Amino acid sequence: MADSPAAKQARYRARLRGELPPAVPLLCSCGQGRSGRYGLLCRDCWRKTDAGRAWNRERIARYRASRKTPAQTPPVNS
């Protein structure tokens, strides 16, 4: 759960006083921010890995397969 604004402010002031070490940004080797969802990589770098490419191929295959199936149309009453 996220910290309250008061807790964030207290932590910030403690860092200014030197009681806490500086905050370490979560950065990928390319310099972009990362969330931790893809380990030590950002989303863009993860998509360049073998696992990311396989995920993208599967995603596009699912999309193309859904586009090839004919749409369900109600019967026309003549």
Sine and cosine of phi, psi and omega as CSV:
sin_phi,cos_phi,sin_psi,cos_psi,sin_omega,cos_omega
0.00,0.00,0.57,-0.82,-0.02,-1.00
-0.95,0.32,0.47,-0.88,0.02,-1.00
-0.97,0.26,0.42,-0.91,0.06,-1.00
-0.96,0.29,0.35,-0.94,0.05,-1.00
-0.84,0.54,-0.58,0.82,0.01,-1.00
-0.91,0.41,-0.64,0.77,0.02,-1.00
-0.92,0.38,-0.63,0.77,0.04,-1.00
-0.90,0.44,-0.68,0.74,0.00,-1.00
-0.91,0.42,-0.66,0.76,0.02,-1.00
-0.90,0.44,-0.66,0.76,0.03,-1.00
-0.91,0.41,-0.65,0.76,0.02,-1.00
-0.89,0.46,-0.70,0.71,-0.01,-1.00
-0.92,0.38,-0.57,0.82,0.06,-1.00
-0.91,0.41,-0.59,0.81,0.06,-1.00
-0.92,0.39,-0.63,0.77,0.03,-1.00
-0.90,0.44,-0.59,0.81,0.02,-1.00
-0.97,0.23,-0.19,0.98,0.00,-1.00
1.00,0.04,0.21,0.98,0.00,-1.00
-0.99,0.16,-0.38,0.93,0.04,-1.00
-0.85,-0.53,0.48,-0.88,0.06,-1.00
-0.94,0.33,0.34,-0.94,0.03,-1.00
-0.88,0.48,0.49,-0.87,0.01,-1.00
-0.94,0.35,0.66,-0.76,0.01,-1.00
-0.98,-0.18,0.88,-0.47,0.01,-1.00
-0.94,0.33,0.56,-0.83,0.07,-1.00
-1.00,0.06,0.99,-0.15,-0.04,-1.00
-0.85,-0.53,0.55,-0.84,0.13,-0.99
-0.99,0.15,0.19,-0.98,0.01,-1.00
-0.90,0.44,-0.36,0.93,0.03,-1.00
-0.99,0.14,-0.19,0.98,0.03,-1.00
0.98,-0.20,-0.14,0.99,0.02,-1.00
-0.99,0.12,0.40,-0.92,0.03,-1.00
-0.95,0.33,0.44,-0.90,0.04,-1.00
-0.73,-0.68,0.45,-0.89,-0.03,-1.00
-0.99,-0.16,-0.26,0.97,-0.08,-1.00
0.99,-0.10,-0.15,0.99,0.00,-1.00
-0.91,0.42,-0.54,0.84,-0.02,-1.00
-0.95,-0.32,0.46,0.89,0.00,-1.00
0.97,0.24,-0.77,-0.64,-0.04,-1.00
-1.00,0.04,0.10,0.99,-0.06,-1.00
-0.94,-0.33,0.45,-0.90,0.15,-0.99
-0.99,0.15,0.12,-0.99,-0.04,-1.00
-0.86,0.50,-0.70,0.72,-0.05,-1.00
-0.91,0.41,-0.66,0.75,0.02,-1.00
-0.93,0.36,-0.58,0.81,0.02,-1.00
-0.91,0.42,-0.62,0.79,0.00,-1.00
-0.91,0.40,-0.31,0.95,0.04,-1.00
-1.00,0.07,-0.17,0.99,0.03,-1.00
-0.99,0.17,0.17,-0.98,0.02,-1.00
-0.88,0.48,-0.67,0.75,0.01,-1.00
-0.90,0.43,-0.64,0.77,0.01,-1.00
-0.93,0.38,-0.63,0.78,0.04,-1.00
-0.92,0.39,-0.65,0.76,0.03,-1.00
-0.90,0.45,-0.67,0.74,0.04,-1.00
-0.87,0.50,-0.67,0.74,-0.03,-1.00
-0.93,0.37,-0.64,0.77,0.05,-1.00
-0.88,0.48,-0.68,0.73,0.01,-1.00
-0.90,0.43,-0.65,0.76,0.00,-1.00
-0.89,0.45,-0.70,0.72,-0.02,-1.00
-0.94,0.34,-0.60,0.80,0.05,-1.00
-0.89,0.46,-0.68,0.74,0.05,-1.00
-0.88,0.48,-0.67,0.74,-0.01,-1.00
-0.90,0.44,-0.72,0.69,-0.02,-1.00
-0.91,0.41,-0.60,0.80,0.04,-1.00
-0.91,0.42,-0.62,0.79,0.01,-1.00
-0.94,0.34,-0.47,0.88,0.01,-1.00
-0.98,0.22,-0.42,0.91,-0.04,-1.00
-0.99,0.15,-0.43,0.90,-0.01,-1.00
-0.95,0.31,0.70,-0.71,-0.02,-1.00
-0.93,0.37,0.57,-0.82,0.00,-1.00
-0.94,0.34,0.57,-0.82,0.03,-1.00
-0.98,0.21,0.92,-0.38,0.01,-1.00
-0.93,-0.37,0.63,-0.78,0.02,-1.00
-0.93,0.38,0.51,-0.86,0.01,-1.00
-0.91,0.41,0.54,-0.84,-0.04,-1.00
-1.00,-0.04,0.80,-0.59,0.03,-1.00
-1.00,0.04,0.89,-0.46,-0.03,-1.00
-0.98,-0.21,0.00,0.00,0.00,0.00
